[in-house]
Amino acid sequence: MVTTPAKSESVNSDAPKQVGLNVNPTGAGVFGFSNFAETWNGRMAMIGIVAGFANEVVTGKGILAQVGITGGISVLFALFFTGFTVATLLGYYAIKATKNAD
């Protein structure tokens, strides 16, 4: 966890308080957690979802069946990871809403 510096005359008290882990606060750069890299990561994810749906129309198999998840324990793993993703996103937005409320 990144901590804020102790108050002194050189620190602007009106500046927002940084709480939590912020690996790249400026968002600069091409690699890592930068605005550029995250924008392209989102674009590639959208292309992947559209390609999966297009392949579903062509082959008649669902997205999970295309990657070999056909039933039984495989579906449980897929549901677990989906639930984990949803829980992580809910936690992220809950913390973000709490920070914005302060």
Secondary structure, DSSP 4 states (H G I P E B T S, - for coil): -BPPPPP-TTS-TTSPPP-B--S-TT--SSSSS-HHHHHHHHHHHHHHHHHHHHHHHHHS--HHHHTT--STHHHHHHHHHHHHHHHHHHHHHHHHHHHHH-
